[in-house]
Amino acid sequence: MAQTMKAVIAEEGQPLKIGDVAKPVCGARDVLVAVEVAGLNRADLIQRAGKYPPPTGASQIMGLEVAGTVVEVGADVGRWKVGDRVCALLAGGGYAEFAIVDKGSLLPVPDGMSFEDAAALPEVMLTVWANIFVRCGLKEGETLLVHGGTSGIGTMAIQMARHAGAGQIIITAGSDEKCAAAKALGADIAINYKTEDFEAVVRDAGGADVILDMVGGDYVQKNMSAAKLNGRICNIAYMNGPVVELNLLPLMLKRLSLTGTTLRARPNDEKSKLRKSVEDRFWPSVIDGTIKPVIDTVYGFDQAEQAQAHLAKGGHIGKILLSRTASDV
């Protein structure tokens, strides 16, 4: 008889609910984690809408990052052992009692750190590293522009870029409260896009060497205008739509690079390399508290519907989480 576990179930047109599903089985290079806290990401909303299916072989359950305790390890795992406190990047399966994780996608939870804080780290830190540092090659002294500066990714981008010696850090956000929060984290310029023209403000500040954009739409053209000579622009989402009409002349004249990436579907070996780079370069600052996750709200797993509604509405600063201690799951 197959073992079962509790998980958040998504049925088309229905509110999220808790149900019984098959407990995942460890492969040779897998780690089974008893999930204490799961992080929410906009990718969860897109998946639920049927527009972002999990990669082949990944769990159909939503959830791309978790923190918890190792309860089983595969024969080829090596580093990890039962009882270890870990946080992890997933291709899916986080909204559940147990999650399978490839051995290369785990990070150790520092002594004294809560599972809530730990669960807020993997997706955002690897996303920032993969895009701002690897894809766009942010260098010491360069200017970084981050749209959505008080999102989970935005709040981490500010801290990691400051840690890495960026020059100016500029963000956009949708309220004065959010702008103040971003400045408290280390942003030099915080632009309320509802009351200011970010394109003009960034140009007046000298332009941006690297731009991280999750908005898309008309921001694609404006980013090219705001970028410096040899600027690098990376899209990781298109909240305002992926279909745009562009004047590409600035791309040529300013020798810009315009690119886009996703993290979820990358091979495990590639994710493992990204994880190792984050652990080597930034994890000491997580351990000593220099880099801290920003958490907006913690819900119970049985409140997943409310949590996703909160995420979809916006207005939050930092991460929204699901916790077993806050629910009956």
HELIX and SHEET records of a PDB file:
HELIX    1   1 ARG A   42  ARG A   48  1                                   7    
HELIX    2   2 LYS A  103  SER A  105  5                                   3    
HELIX    3   3 PHE A  115  ALA A  119  1                                   5    
HELIX    4   4 PRO A  122  VAL A  128  1                                   7    
HELIX    5   5 TRP A  129  ARG A  135  3                                   7    
HELIX    6   6 GLY A  152  HIS A  163  1                                  12    
HELIX    7   7 ASP A  176  LEU A  185  1                                  10    
HELIX    8   8 PHE A  198  ASP A  204  1                                   7    
HELIX    9   9 TYR A  219  ALA A  226  1                                   8    
HELIX   10  10 LEU A  249  LEU A  253  1                                   5    
HELIX   11  11 ASN A  268  ARG A  281  1                                  14    
HELIX   12  12 TRP A  283  ILE A  287  1                                   5    
HELIX   13  13 PHE A  301  GLN A  303  5                                   3    
HELIX   14  14 ALA A  304  LYS A  313  1                                  10    
SHEET    1   A 2 THR A   4  ILE A   9  0                                        
SHEET    2   A 2 LYS A  17  ALA A  22 -1                                        
SHEET    1   B 5 PHE A  98  ASP A 102  0                                        
SHEET    2   B 5 ASP A  30  GLY A  39 -1                                        
SHEET    3   B 5 GLU A  65  VAL A  73 -1                                        
SHEET    4   B 5 ARG A  85  LEU A  89 -1                                        
SHEET    5   B 5 LEU A 106  PRO A 108 -1                                        
SHEET    1   C 4 PHE A  98  ASP A 102  0                                        
SHEET    2   C 4 ASP A  30  GLY A  39 -1                                        
SHEET    3   C 4 LYS A 319  SER A 323 -1                                        
SHEET    4   C 4 ILE A 295  GLY A 300  1                                        
SHEET    1   D 6 ILE A 189  ASN A 192  0                                        
SHEET    2   D 6 ILE A 169  ALA A 173  1                                        
SHEET    3   D 6 LEU A 144  VAL A 146  1                                        
SHEET    4   D 6 ALA A 208  ASP A 213  1                                        
SHEET    5   D 6 ALA A 227  ASN A 235  1                                        
SHEET    6   D 6 SER A 257  GLY A 260  1                                        
END                                                                             
